[in-house]
């Protein structure tokens, strides 16, 4: 399947939960008159918004995802298979069928107001990016931040989009109470590679600009060199950390690419389309850190890999991080200022 302009993949692989599926003829010539796939926004009627996480590999126990699916279109995205639970494909469907939790701010207010809520840090973008293009239209992330600022409940934002700077006012207010931090994920500094690999994210330069703007505003801001793709982007680790430190980042982390379920096939096809000469080298390097496979779902290794090459990547990151004078530790956030906002007041005439 040929690449689709502005999308991370050009195909819709079958949903692994369905026994039957329609598969297009791979030998058929593409129709030049066929319109490009358009983004569809679908109302999500979920009745809860704070998700619980018990994975030992993730540094947070609670998260909010205002959207399901992500128009950023990162070809390597580990969240693509989540779309299969909704009856969609992890391919083009993931990028074009975006579920919108229109009631997210209201649901968040209700859940934070509950006597069962124990104040703790909430991560935004635990699965899909809360500042993806849909946020310009629906502003659900901003709505949730307004609620979090009212309650002074700590939040960590993870994003690849400069749009996060729109909400500096709310993030600054939370940061005054040691209740906010932001992480910008940067995979590469090469704008052409980024355009092909993560087509609707902000450019690397814009992400660095976001780090600078947030840091100047007093919001603890870090860089996540993630995901590192062995054989393709691992050599950029020192340059990314140096650039992030210069922009004002105050901490740094990293993960190695993981390709669950259909993502590995989508990624292989992407390499064939864009980097055929490097394909086998990249796949060989990924297998080298994934115990001979393209994915290793085991806790303890799925984020960092294992083996000699994974150790080399980790050592390169640590050396580069220290040279850039970036701490590894995420700043500790506080729940000390959490409060229940006053309810509506009766007006006396």
HURA-V769590 format. One record per run of one state. SS is the DSSP state (helix for helix, strand for strand, loop for the rest). FROM is the first residue (numbers start at 0). TO is the last residue. Records with the same first field share a line. If there is no record, write none. Layout:
# HURA-V769590
SS=FROM-TO + FROM-TO
This chain:
# HURA-V769590
loop=0-38 + 43-48 + 52-60 + 64-65 + 68-78 + 86-90 + 100-102 + 113-120 + 124-132 + 138-138 + 151-153 + 159-160 + 175-178 + 185-189 + 197-202 + 216-218 + 228-232 + 247-249 + 256-261 + 274-277 + 289-306 + 323-325 + 327-348
strand=39-42 + 49-51 + 61-63 + 66-67 + 96-99 + 121-123 + 154-158 + 179-184 + 219-227 + 250-255 + 326-326
helix=79-85 + 91-95 + 103-112 + 133-137 + 139-150 + 161-174 + 190-196 + 203-215 + 233-246 + 262-273 + 278-288 + 307-322
